[in-house]
């Protein structure tokens, strides 16, 4: 569609109303109580976002354990846990320094799942 008036003359069509062209009613055609309520909701939402922006979000870094610390926590030998198939099974990963490490939350989850399997 074009906003150029000559377009509508050349094509022989009637220029659609702005409301019809947008596909939704214009704010002027909405009753005032709805518009006022919408404005109030918008102001309330803006206030909530402003409050959230003021509150600092403290993100605690994930505690990471070395291979030796993880073996102690799991009650396993270091030699068993140092095998790639075993540390991958437990949730370990090779860090950028090429050492095997374990996220504490991953180890705790592994311990919980092992307890469930033993109990059932």
Secondary structure, DSSP 4 states (H G I P E B T S, - for coil): ----HHHHHHHT-PPPPHHHHHTS--GGGS-HHHHHHHHHHHHHHHHHHHHHHHS----PPPPEEEHHHHHHHHT--HHHHTSHHHHHHHT-EE-TTS-EEEEHHHHHHHHHHHHHHHH-
